[in-house]
Every structure is written in structure tokens, then in C-alpha cells.
């Protein structure tokens, strides 16, 4: 079987054995892929890769599905600031856990691939708005996935419903989960320019609420089940 080459961004890695790793990535050409590779591959100077590193991957495809066999992984982009910053590294770990669940059945989607890679580039160079950019990225991820949050339905005092991704008046019969302040922030995150992010006042409690609402939105609209173990990992990283 002839090897294939794709451009992918690594979402997360898992140890498979003392000598093997499983790499989960989202690729430009093939969509979501999982590959198995020798651990030694990631110890070479030319093959060292990190979470959300964009790589050129050469692999042997598995025609029966399941794990592809990775032969080489060559980094394409350098992000010198990401891997020396503990806050940014935690954001990447959080994105990896969430995207690993959201994208498992996602095929080729170039706008989505570019949205992820451009967001990583921005995170690498950003200063002072990383916490808010984390939520900005996750909320706006809905659009390239095909599940746009209906920002046109927002008005002051309205509530947000994760079930339909729309805003509703307080006396609505729709299933709503947020208060009006959370709804206002969701609308702001989905509509504001990047330079306005640092002016959004959010404390840890507010960010936790926004994350919970977001996970409910994805659970409803992508028919996903964030099991208790996944939620525990996500919340541990986020806190």
C-alpha cells in the first residue's frame, strides 16, 4: 500500500504502550484522523510535535478504518510563545479535549481547518486577552461546524437557549438555561471584534458558566454526549 500525505493539526495524543502513541488530528484533506506511531518519532529533532502543531503527516492508510500508521511528522509552523506559557498551554489542552469529541465524525471542512489554524496563530501572538479569546474561539467554532448561534435574535434582557442556539424573552416557553447577563456576554463573544475582547469583564465563575452553556449547546446540536470523565478533564483544565 502506498503512503499518503496530509496536512494536519494535532488535537491530542495518548500513550498506547511503552513504544507507541496514538495521535488524533484534524487534517485539511481527510478530516478527522487517528494514527498510531512509534513514540521515538516524537523525540527526534526533526519530528518533535506538540498539541496544535501543524504538521505534514506521511502515513499508511487503513482501508478497514480505525488507526492509520504514521510514518513521519514534519512541523510546518513554529509557535515559539505557545509552549512556554502555561496559560496558553492549558487553553490548547482544553481545545484538544473538546475538539477531539466534536470532530470525531467530521470529514473534510477547509473553513474549519483554517479557523483552527488561524486561531492557534493568534493565540501564539496575543497578550492580555487569552482567557476571553479561549471562549471567543469555542463559541465561534459553531459557525464553521454549521451550527451558527442566532445572534440576530438577541435583545437586552433576553435569555439564551442552548437547545436552539437562539435568544428568547424572559417569559418564553422555550428551554432556556442562561440568565440575561450570560446571554449578553454570549452575544458579545459571537459578534465583537478581536480588539474588544480584553474589555469584556469575566471572572472565573462567569467563565465556568459560559463553558457549561457552550457544552450544552454542542450536546444538543451535535447530538454529543460529554461523558462524566470527559467533563471532569475539561473542567479540571479550564479551572
C-alpha positions in Angstrom: 0.0 0.0 0.0 1.3 3.4 -1.0 1.8 6.0 1.8 -0.4 9.2 1.7 0.5 12.7 2.8 -1.8 15.2 4.5 -1.6 18.5 6.4 -3.0 18.1 9.9 -3.2 19.8 13.2 -2.6 17.6 16.3 -5.5 17.8 18.7 -4.2 15.4 21.4 -2.0 12.3 21.9 -2.4 9.2 24.0 0.1 6.6 25.2 -0.7 3.2 23.7 2.2 1.3 25.0 5.8 2.0 26.1 6.8 2.3 22.5 3.7 3.5 20.7 1.5 6.6 20.8 -1.9 7.4 19.3 -2.2 10.8 17.6 -5.6 12.4 17.0 -5.6 15.1 14.4 -7.8 17.1 12.1 -6.5 17.3 8.6 -7.2 19.6 5.7 -7.5 16.8 3.2 -9.2 14.0 5.1 -10.9 15.5 8.1 -10.5 13.7 11.4 -7.8 11.0 11.6 -6.4 8.9 14.3 -2.9 7.4 13.8 -0.6 5.1 15.7 3.2 5.9 15.7 6.4 4.9 17.4 7.0 7.1 20.5 10.6 7.6 19.3 9.2 9.5 16.3 8.4 12.4 18.6 11.8 12.5 20.2 13.7 13.4 17.1 14.6 17.0 16.5 13.1 16.9 13.0 9.9 15.2 14.3 9.1 16.9 17.6 5.5 17.9 17.7 3.2 19.5 20.2 -0.5 19.9 20.7 -1.9 22.1 17.9 1.3 21.8 16.0 0.5 21.9 12.3 2.4 19.1 10.6 2.9 17.3 7.3 2.0 13.7 8.0 3.0 10.8 5.9 1.0 7.7 6.8 -0.1 4.3 5.6 -3.9 4.4 5.3 -6.0 1.7 7.0 -8.7 0.8 4.4 -10.7 -1.0 7.1 -11.0 2.2 9.1 -9.6 2.7 12.6 -6.0 3.7 13.2 -3.7 4.8 10.3 0.0 4.1 10.7 2.0 7.4 10.9 5.5 7.2 9.2 6.7 10.8 9.7 5.5 14.0 11.1 7.2 17.2 10.0 6.3 20.5 11.7 5.2 23.2 9.3 4.7 26.2 11.6 6.6 27.4 14.6 4.7 28.8 17.6 7.6 29.9 19.9 5.3 31.6 22.5 2.7 28.8 23.0 4.7 26.1 24.6 6.5 28.4 27.1 3.3 29.8 28.5 1.3 27.7 31.0 -1.9 29.6 30.5 -1.8 29.2 26.7 -0.8 25.5 27.0 -3.8 24.9 29.2 -6.0 26.5 26.6 -4.6 24.2 24.0 -5.2 21.2 26.2 -8.8 22.3 26.7 -9.3 22.9 22.9 -7.8 19.5 22.3 -10.2 17.7 24.6 -13.3 19.5 23.2 -12.3 19.2 19.5 -11.4 15.6 19.9 -15.1 15.0 20.9 -16.7 17.4 18.5 -14.7 16.4 15.4 -14.7 12.6 15.6 -17.1 12.3 12.7 -16.1 15.5 10.9 -15.0 15.0 7.3 -13.1 17.4 5.1 -14.0 21.0 6.0 -11.4 23.5 4.9 -13.1 26.6 6.5 -13.0 24.7 9.8 -9.3 23.7 9.3 -8.3 27.3 8.6 -10.4 28.6 11.5 -8.5 26.3 13.9 -5.0 27.0 12.5 -5.6 30.8 12.3 -6.9 30.8 15.9 -3.7 29.0 17.1 -1.6 31.6 15.2 -3.5 34.4 17.0 -3.2 32.7 20.4 0.6 32.4 19.9 1.0 36.2 19.5 -1.8 37.5 21.7 -1.3 39.2 25.0 -3.8 40.1 27.7 -6.9 38.6 26.2 -6.2 34.9 26.3 -8.9 33.9 28.7 -11.6 35.7 26.7 -10.1 34.5 23.4 -10.5 31.0 24.7 -14.3 31.4 24.9 -14.4 33.5 21.7 -12.8 30.6 19.8 -15.1 28.0 21.3 -18.3 29.9 20.7 -17.4 31.0 17.1 -16.4 27.4 16.3 -20.1 26.7 15.9 -20.2 28.6 12.6 -17.6 26.5 10.6 -19.3 23.4 12.1 -22.5 24.5 10.5 -24.4 25.4 13.8 -24.4 29.2 13.9 -25.6 30.8 17.1 -28.5 33.1 16.1 -27.2 36.4 17.3 -29.9 38.3 15.3 -32.4 37.1 17.9 -30.8 38.8 20.8 -32.3 41.8 22.7 -31.4 43.3 26.0 -32.9 41.2 28.8 -33.3 38.1 26.6 -32.1 34.6 27.7 -30.0 32.1 25.7 -31.3 28.6 24.8 -28.6 26.0 24.0 -31.3 23.8 22.6 -31.8 26.0 19.5 -28.9 28.5 19.7 -31.2 31.4 19.9 -32.1 34.2 22.4 -35.6 34.4 23.9 -37.5 36.8 26.1 -37.6 36.0 29.8 -41.2 34.9 29.7 -40.6 32.4 26.9 -41.8 28.8 27.0 -38.5 27.8 25.2 -36.0 25.8 27.2 -33.5 28.5 28.3 -30.5 28.0 30.6 -28.8 31.3 30.8 -29.6 34.5 32.7 -29.7 37.8 30.8 -26.1 38.8 31.7 -24.7 35.5 30.4 -26.9 35.9 27.3 -25.4 39.4 26.7 -21.9 38.1 27.0 -22.6 35.2 24.6 -23.9 37.7 22.1 -20.8 39.9 22.6 -18.4 36.9 22.2 -20.1 36.0 18.9 -20.2 39.5 17.4 -17.4 41.7 18.8 -14.1 42.4 17.0 -11.0 40.8 18.4 -9.6 44.0 19.8 -12.7 44.3 22.0 -12.1 41.0 23.8 -9.9 42.4 26.6 -12.6 44.9 27.6 -15.1 42.1 28.5 -15.1 41.7 32.3 -15.2 38.0 33.2 -14.2 36.3 36.4 -13.7 32.6 37.0 -17.4 32.0 37.9 -18.6 33.7 34.8 -16.2 31.7 32.6 -17.3 28.4 34.1 -21.0 29.3 33.4 -20.2 30.2 29.8 -18.3 27.0 29.3 -21.2 24.9 30.8 -23.7 26.7 28.5 -21.5 26.1 25.5 -21.1 22.4 26.2 -24.9 22.1 26.4 -25.2 23.9 23.1 -22.9 21.4 21.4 -24.5 18.4 23.2 -27.9 19.5 21.8 -26.9 20.5 18.3 -24.3 17.8 17.5 -26.1 15.1 19.5 -23.0 14.5 21.5 -22.6 13.0 25.0 -19.8 14.6 27.0 -19.4 11.7 29.5 -18.5 12.4 33.1 -14.8 11.5 32.6 -14.5 13.9 29.7 -16.3 16.7 31.6 -14.1 16.1 34.6 -11.0 16.5 32.4 -12.4 19.6 30.7 -13.4 21.3 33.9 -10.1 20.5 35.6 -8.1 22.1 32.7 -10.5 25.1 32.5 -10.2 25.9 36.2 
